[in-house]
Amino acid sequence: FCSWNVNGINEPIKRGKVLAHLKAIKADVIFIQETHLKKDAEHRLKVKWIDKTYHSAFTHKSRCVAILFRKGTLFKHTSTITDNDGRYIIELGEFNAQKMMLVNVYGPNFDSPLFFKKIFN
């Protein structure tokens, strides 16, 4: 597992460097925060060594989180929960025959108890 706040990967050179580094560290499941990719650009995360991508987008080039799965990762997807603000994504499924809930969160940078209650409800 790997988690990284990339602070935007719209620019092709930066995106290429980020994805090359992630490939080099050989993480099977990758959590990325602040992709800044709109919904119509999430295909940019799909590269040869990535099997599945799940993305929670926002209407502006800000926020947005993603979960990527390396090819060969034994994750059986059952459902996805996202918010309209691009702040979290929840993947439900099975990993090596164990039920799993994978949660990637980019929380607000101020105290917001309601935000976290929304996720856990």
C-alpha positions in Angstrom: 0.0 0.0 0.0 1.1 3.5 -0.7 -0.5 6.9 -0.1 0.7 10.2 -1.7 -0.6 13.8 -1.8 0.6 14.7 -5.3 -0.7 18.3 -5.3 -1.9 18.0 -8.9 -1.0 15.8 -11.8 -2.7 17.5 -14.7 0.7 18.5 -16.2 2.0 15.5 -18.3 5.6 15.7 -17.2 4.8 15.7 -13.5 2.2 13.0 -14.0 4.7 10.9 -15.8 7.3 11.3 -13.0 4.7 10.5 -10.3 3.5 7.4 -12.1 7.1 6.2 -12.8 8.0 6.6 -9.1 4.9 4.7 -8.1 5.7 1.9 -10.5 9.3 1.7 -9.1 8.2 1.3 -5.5 5.9 -1.6 -6.6 2.9 -0.9 -4.5 -0.1 -3.0 -5.3 -2.7 -0.5 -4.0 -2.1 3.2 -4.4 -4.0 6.0 -2.7 -3.5 9.4 -4.4 -4.8 12.7 -3.0 -5.2 16.0 -4.8 -5.0 14.6 -8.4 -6.8 17.8 -9.6 -8.2 15.7 -12.5 -11.7 16.4 -13.6 -14.0 13.4 -14.4 -13.3 13.6 -18.1 -9.5 13.3 -17.4 -9.3 10.4 -15.0 -8.3 8.1 -17.9 -4.8 9.8 -17.6 -4.2 7.6 -14.5 -4.6 4.4 -16.6 -1.1 3.2 -17.6 0.2 -0.2 -18.7 1.1 -1.4 -15.2 -2.2 -0.3 -13.6 -5.2 -2.6 -13.9 -8.0 -0.6 -12.2 -8.5 3.0 -11.4 -11.2 4.5 -9.2 -11.5 8.3 -8.9 -13.6 10.8 -7.0 -13.7 14.0 -9.1 -14.6 17.6 -8.5 -15.9 20.3 -10.9 -12.7 22.4 -10.6 -9.1 21.4 -11.0 -8.6 20.9 -7.3 -9.1 18.2 -4.7 -9.9 14.8 -6.1 -8.7 11.4 -4.8 -8.0 8.1 -6.5 -7.3 4.5 -5.7 -5.1 2.6 -8.2 -4.5 -1.2 -8.4 -1.4 -2.7 -10.0 -2.0 -5.5 -12.5 -2.1 -8.8 -10.8 -3.6 -7.4 -7.5 -6.3 -9.7 -6.3 -9.0 -7.2 -5.5 -12.6 -8.1 -6.5 -14.5 -4.8 -6.7 -18.1 -4.8 -5.5 -19.0 -1.1 -5.1 -17.8 2.4 -5.0 -18.9 5.4 -2.8 -17.7 8.9 -3.7 -18.7 12.4 -2.8 -19.5 15.3 -5.2 -16.7 17.4 -3.7 -13.8 15.0 -4.7 -12.8 14.6 -1.1 -13.2 10.9 -0.6 -13.6 7.5 -2.3 -14.6 4.3 -0.6 -14.0 1.0 -2.4 -15.8 -2.1 -1.2 -14.7 -5.6 -2.3 -12.5 -8.6 -1.5 -8.8 -8.7 -1.3 -7.3 -12.2 -1.2 -10.8 -13.6 -0.3 -11.1 -11.1 2.7 -13.9 -8.5 2.7 -12.2 -5.0 2.5 -13.2 -1.4 2.7 -10.5 0.9 1.2 -11.0 4.6 2.1 -9.0 7.4 0.6 -9.7 10.8 2.1 -8.5 14.4 1.4 -10.1 16.2 4.3 -10.6 20.0 4.6 -7.7 21.9 6.2 -9.9 23.2 8.9 -11.8 21.5 11.8 -14.9 20.0 10.2 -16.5 17.3 12.3 -19.5 17.1 10.0 -17.2 16.1 7.1 -16.0 13.1 9.0 -19.5 12.2 10.2 -20.6 12.1 6.6 -17.9 9.6 5.7 -18.6 7.3 8.6 -22.3 7.3 8.3 
